[in-house]
Amino acid sequence: MIPTRLRDTWQSRELPVLVAAAQILDLGERVTPHELADAVDLDLDLVEAACEALVPTYLTAGRSPARMGGPGQLILIGLTDQGRRATGLWPDGDTAVEQLLDALRQAESLTSDPDDQTALRKAGGQLASVSRGVLAEVIAAVVTRQAGL
């Protein structure tokens, strides 16, 4: 019997490789799967599979010149905006929602005006009651637009 779904590899393979790559790429350096294999303690074939899965959605890459008729070695050269959000280098919608709610709570505690406190509490309550997914998408769109992307 053929399974209806495959085993999830994001947490065990792609995410650790993406985080390790992001740490290097964010410094302006390039990195190969071979170099990442040591950093993430995974077999080279798993790291190569993860890199292939992450390009082009999360990582940008090129290849070294081909040798002996085969494809050249994959060289990771950059992060996409999705790669930066997935690794926490840029805020995603959920992070922005939490930051906004924290800012409203802080503003409420810092003001001495009871009307302002009530308004801030209500605004926070209304934001918290909106579906996290919808609110995260809206805030991510605002952040993206503000960043000029």
CYANA upper distance limits for C-alpha pairs under 8 A (distance plus 0.5 A):
  9 THR  CA     13 ARG  CA      5.85
  9 THR  CA     14 GLU  CA      6.98
 10 TRP  CA     14 GLU  CA      5.30
 10 TRP  CA     15 LEU  CA      6.04
 11 GLN  CA     15 LEU  CA      5.96
 11 GLN  CA     16 PRO  CA      7.56
 12 SER  CA     16 PRO  CA      7.34
 13 ARG  CA     17 VAL  CA      6.88
 13 ARG  CA     46 LEU  CA      7.53
 13 ARG  CA     47 VAL  CA      7.69
 13 ARG  CA     50 ALA  CA      6.61
 14 GLU  CA     18 LEU  CA      6.45
 14 GLU  CA     47 VAL  CA      8.40
 14 GLU  CA     50 ALA  CA      5.39
 14 GLU  CA     51 CYS  CA      7.84
 14 GLU  CA     53 ALA  CA      8.03
 14 GLU  CA     54 LEU  CA      7.48
 15 LEU  CA     19 VAL  CA      6.57
 16 PRO  CA     20 ALA  CA      6.67
 16 PRO  CA     40 VAL  CA      6.94
 17 VAL  CA     21 ALA  CA      6.52
 17 VAL  CA     36 LEU  CA      7.40
 17 VAL  CA     40 VAL  CA      6.97
 17 VAL  CA     47 VAL  CA      7.14
 17 VAL  CA     50 ALA  CA      7.26
 17 VAL  CA     51 CYS  CA      7.79
 18 LEU  CA     22 ALA  CA      6.45
 18 LEU  CA     51 CYS  CA      8.35
 18 LEU  CA     54 LEU  CA      7.98
 18 LEU  CA     58 TYR  CA      8.20
 18 LEU  CA     59 LEU  CA      8.41
 18 LEU  CA     83 GLY  CA      7.97
 18 LEU  CA     87 THR  CA      7.82
 19 VAL  CA     23 GLN  CA      6.77
 19 VAL  CA     87 THR  CA      6.31
 20 ALA  CA     24 ILE  CA      7.24
 20 ALA  CA     36 LEU  CA      7.23
 20 ALA  CA     39 ALA  CA      7.21
 20 ALA  CA     40 VAL  CA      7.35
 21 ALA  CA     25 LEU  CA      6.44
 21 ALA  CA     31 VAL  CA      7.49
 21 ALA  CA     36 LEU  CA      7.38
 21 ALA  CA     76 LEU  CA      8.27
 22 ALA  CA     26 ASP  CA      6.12
 22 ALA  CA     79 LEU  CA      7.34
 22 ALA  CA     83 GLY  CA      8.25
 22 ALA  CA     84 ARG  CA      8.04
 22 ALA  CA     87 THR  CA      7.73
 23 GLN  CA     27 LEU  CA      7.42
 24 ILE  CA     28 GLY  CA      7.62
 24 ILE  CA     29 GLU  CA      6.40
 24 ILE  CA     30 ARG  CA      7.56
 24 ILE  CA     31 VAL  CA      7.56
 25 LEU  CA     29 GLU  CA      5.57
 25 LEU  CA     30 ARG  CA      6.38
 25 LEU  CA     31 VAL  CA      7.74
 25 LEU  CA     76 LEU  CA      8.38
 25 LEU  CA     77 ILE  CA      7.25
 25 LEU  CA     78 GLY  CA      6.31
 25 LEU  CA     79 LEU  CA      7.52
 26 ASP  CA     78 GLY  CA      8.33
 26 ASP  CA     79 LEU  CA      8.32
 29 GLU  CA     77 ILE  CA      7.86
 30 ARG  CA     75 ILE  CA      7.29
 30 ARG  CA     76 LEU  CA      6.23
 30 ARG  CA     77 ILE  CA      5.45
 30 ARG  CA     78 GLY  CA      7.98
 31 VAL  CA     35 GLU  CA      6.92
 31 VAL  CA     36 LEU  CA      7.70
 31 VAL  CA     75 ILE  CA      6.36
 31 VAL  CA     76 LEU  CA      5.77
 31 VAL  CA     77 ILE  CA      7.41
 32 THR  CA     36 LEU  CA      6.93
 32 THR  CA     73 GLN  CA      8.21
 32 THR  CA     74 LEU  CA      6.76
 32 THR  CA     75 ILE  CA      5.31
 32 THR  CA     76 LEU  CA      6.44
 33 PRO  CA     37 ALA  CA      6.61
 33 PRO  CA     44 LEU  CA      7.46
 33 PRO  CA     47 VAL  CA      6.39
 33 PRO  CA     48 GLU  CA      6.09
 33 PRO  CA     51 CYS  CA      7.45
 33 PRO  CA     74 LEU  CA      7.61
 33 PRO  CA     75 ILE  CA      7.89
 33 PRO  CA     76 LEU  CA      8.41
 34 HIS  CA     38 ASP  CA      7.77
 34 HIS  CA     44 LEU  CA      6.66
 34 HIS  CA     47 VAL  CA      8.27
 34 HIS  CA     48 GLU  CA      8.43
 35 GLU  CA     39 ALA  CA      7.49
 36 LEU  CA     40 VAL  CA      6.70
 36 LEU  CA     47 VAL  CA      7.63
 37 ALA  CA     41 ASP  CA      6.28
 37 ALA  CA     42 LEU  CA      5.91
 37 ALA  CA     43 ASP  CA      6.69
 37 ALA  CA     44 LEU  CA      5.87
 37 ALA  CA     47 VAL  CA      6.43
 38 ASP  CA     42 LEU  CA      7.66
 42 LEU  CA     46 LEU  CA      6.94
 42 LEU  CA     47 VAL  CA      6.95
 43 ASP  CA     47 VAL  CA      6.93
 44 LEU  CA     48 GLU  CA      6.56
 45 ASP  CA     49 ALA  CA      6.66
 46 LEU  CA     50 ALA  CA      6.62
 47 VAL  CA     51 CYS  CA      6.61
 48 GLU  CA     52 GLU  CA      6.68
 49 ALA  CA     53 ALA  CA      6.70
 50 ALA  CA     54 LEU  CA      6.61
 51 CYS  CA     55 VAL  CA      6.76
 51 CYS  CA     59 LEU  CA      8.42
 54 LEU  CA     58 TYR  CA      5.73
 54 LEU  CA     59 LEU  CA      6.30
 55 VAL  CA     59 LEU  CA      5.35
 55 VAL  CA     60 THR  CA      6.32
 55 VAL  CA     61 ALA  CA      7.34
 56 PRO  CA     60 THR  CA      6.02
 56 PRO  CA     61 ALA  CA      8.09
 56 PRO  CA     80 THR  CA      8.32
 57 THR  CA     80 THR  CA      7.29
 57 THR  CA     82 GLN  CA      7.27
 57 THR  CA     83 GLY  CA      7.76
 58 TYR  CA     79 LEU  CA      6.49
 58 TYR  CA     80 THR  CA      5.67
 58 TYR  CA     81 ASP  CA      7.84
 58 TYR  CA     82 GLN  CA      5.98
 58 TYR  CA     83 GLY  CA      4.53
 58 TYR  CA     84 ARG  CA      8.19
 59 LEU  CA     76 LEU  CA      7.36
 59 LEU  CA     77 ILE  CA      8.06
 59 LEU  CA     78 GLY  CA      6.24
 59 LEU  CA     79 LEU  CA      5.05
 59 LEU  CA     80 THR  CA      6.08
 59 LEU  CA     83 GLY  CA      6.81
 60 THR  CA     76 LEU  CA      6.52
 60 THR  CA     77 ILE  CA      6.17
 60 THR  CA     78 GLY  CA      5.41
 60 THR  CA     79 LEU  CA      6.40
 60 THR  CA     80 THR  CA      7.22
 61 ALA  CA     74 LEU  CA      7.19
 61 ALA  CA     75 ILE  CA      5.97
 61 ALA  CA     76 LEU  CA      4.80
 61 ALA  CA     77 ILE  CA      5.61
 61 ALA  CA     78 GLY  CA      7.31
 62 GLY  CA     74 LEU  CA      6.46
 62 GLY  CA     75 ILE  CA      5.76
 62 GLY  CA     76 LEU  CA      7.01
 62 GLY  CA     77 ILE  CA      7.45
 63 ARG  CA     71 PRO  CA      8.17
 63 ARG  CA     72 GLY  CA      5.66
 63 ARG  CA     73 GLN  CA      5.73
 63 ARG  CA     74 LEU  CA      5.07
 63 ARG  CA     75 ILE  CA      5.99
 64 SER  CA     72 GLY  CA      5.17
 64 SER  CA     73 GLN  CA      5.67
 64 SER  CA     74 LEU  CA      7.15
 64 SER  CA     75 ILE  CA      7.45
 65 PRO  CA     71 PRO  CA      8.17
 65 PRO  CA     72 GLY  CA      5.53
 65 PRO  CA     73 GLN  CA      8.06
 66 ALA  CA     70 GLY  CA      6.27
 66 ALA  CA     71 PRO  CA      5.48
 66 ALA  CA     72 GLY  CA      4.48
 66 ALA  CA     73 GLN  CA      8.01
 67 ARG  CA     71 PRO  CA      7.60
 67 ARG  CA     72 GLY  CA      6.95
 79 LEU  CA     83 GLY  CA      5.91
 79 LEU  CA     84 ARG  CA      6.78
 80 THR  CA     84 ARG  CA      6.83
 81 ASP  CA     85 ARG  CA      6.77
 81 ASP  CA     90 TRP  CA      8.31
 82 GLN  CA     86 ALA  CA      6.50
 83 GLY  CA     87 THR  CA      6.73
 84 ARG  CA     88 GLY  CA      6.64
 84 ARG  CA     89 LEU  CA      5.40
 84 ARG  CA     90 TRP  CA      5.80
 85 ARG  CA     89 LEU  CA      6.42
 85 ARG  CA     90 TRP  CA      5.22
 85 ARG  CA     91 PRO  CA      6.22
 85 ARG  CA     92 ASP  CA      5.85
 86 ALA  CA     92 ASP  CA      8.08
 88 GLY  CA     92 ASP  CA      8.02
 91 PRO  CA     95 THR  CA      6.18
 91 PRO  CA     96 ALA  CA      6.65
 91 PRO  CA    140 ALA  CA      8.40
 92 ASP  CA     96 ALA  CA      6.73
 92 ASP  CA    136 ALA  CA      7.99
 92 ASP  CA    140 ALA  CA      6.38
 93 GLY  CA     97 VAL  CA      6.65
 93 GLY  CA    135 LEU  CA      7.85
 93 GLY  CA    136 ALA  CA      4.30
 93 GLY  CA    137 GLU  CA      6.27
 93 GLY  CA    138 VAL  CA      7.93
 93 GLY  CA    139 ILE  CA      5.91
 93 GLY  CA    140 ALA  CA      4.94
 94 ASP  CA     98 GLU  CA      6.87
 94 ASP  CA    132 ARG  CA      7.77
 94 ASP  CA    133 GLY  CA      8.41
 94 ASP  CA    136 ALA  CA      5.62
 95 THR  CA     99 GLN  CA      6.70
 96 ALA  CA    100 LEU  CA      6.58
 96 ALA  CA    136 ALA  CA      7.80
 96 ALA  CA    139 ILE  CA      7.06
 96 ALA  CA    140 ALA  CA      7.94
 97 VAL  CA    101 LEU  CA      6.71
 97 VAL  CA    132 ARG  CA      8.43
 97 VAL  CA    135 LEU  CA      7.59
 97 VAL  CA    136 ALA  CA      6.73
 97 VAL  CA    139 ILE  CA      7.52
 98 GLU  CA    102 ASP  CA      6.56
 99 GLN  CA    103 ALA  CA      6.61
100 LEU  CA    104 LEU  CA      6.79
101 LEU  CA    105 ARG  CA      6.78
101 LEU  CA    124 GLY  CA      6.36
101 LEU  CA    127 LEU  CA      8.07
101 LEU  CA    128 ALA  CA      8.11
102 ASP  CA    106 GLN  CA      6.64
103 ALA  CA    107 ALA  CA      6.56
104 LEU  CA    108 GLU  CA      6.62
104 LEU  CA    120 LEU  CA      6.50
104 LEU  CA    121 ARG  CA      7.91
104 LEU  CA    123 ALA  CA      8.24
104 LEU  CA    124 GLY  CA      6.67
105 ARG  CA    109 SER  CA      6.83
105 ARG  CA    120 LEU  CA      7.87
105 ARG  CA    121 ARG  CA      7.68
105 ARG  CA    124 GLY  CA      7.81
106 GLN  CA    110 LEU  CA      6.67
107 ALA  CA    111 THR  CA      6.75
107 ALA  CA    117 GLN  CA      8.43
107 ALA  CA    120 LEU  CA      7.82
108 GLU  CA    116 ASP  CA      7.72
108 GLU  CA    117 GLN  CA      5.31
108 GLU  CA    118 THR  CA      8.40
108 GLU  CA    120 LEU  CA      6.23
108 GLU  CA    121 ARG  CA      7.22
109 SER  CA    117 GLN  CA      7.93
111 THR  CA    116 ASP  CA      7.49
111 THR  CA    117 GLN  CA      7.04
112 SER  CA    116 ASP  CA      8.38
112 SER  CA    117 GLN  CA      7.91
113 ASP  CA    117 GLN  CA      6.76
114 PRO  CA    118 THR  CA      6.64
115 ASP  CA    119 ALA  CA      6.67
116 ASP  CA    120 LEU  CA      6.56
117 GLN  CA    121 ARG  CA      6.54
118 THR  CA    122 LYS  CA      6.57
119 ALA  CA    123 ALA  CA      6.61
120 LEU  CA    124 GLY  CA      6.63
121 ARG  CA    125 GLY  CA      6.60
122 LYS  CA    126 GLN  CA      6.56
123 ALA  CA    127 LEU  CA      6.67
124 GLY  CA    128 ALA  CA      6.54
125 GLY  CA    129 SER  CA      6.66
126 GLN  CA    130 VAL  CA      7.04
127 LEU  CA    135 LEU  CA      8.27
128 ALA  CA    132 ARG  CA      8.10
130 VAL  CA    134 VAL  CA      7.77
130 VAL  CA    135 LEU  CA      7.01
131 SER  CA    135 LEU  CA      6.67
132 ARG  CA    136 ALA  CA      6.26
133 GLY  CA    137 GLU  CA      6.71
134 VAL  CA    138 VAL  CA      6.82
135 LEU  CA    139 ILE  CA      6.65
136 ALA  CA    140 ALA  CA      6.43
137 GLU  CA    141 ALA  CA      6.60
138 VAL  CA    142 VAL  CA      6.83
139 ILE  CA    143 VAL  CA      6.61
140 ALA  CA    144 THR  CA      6.50
141 ALA  CA    145 ARG  CA      6.60
142 VAL  CA    146 GLN  CA      6.57
143 VAL  CA    147 ALA  CA      6.59
144 THR  CA    148 GLY  CA      6.85
144 THR  CA    149 LEU  CA      5.93
145 ARG  CA    149 LEU  CA      6.39
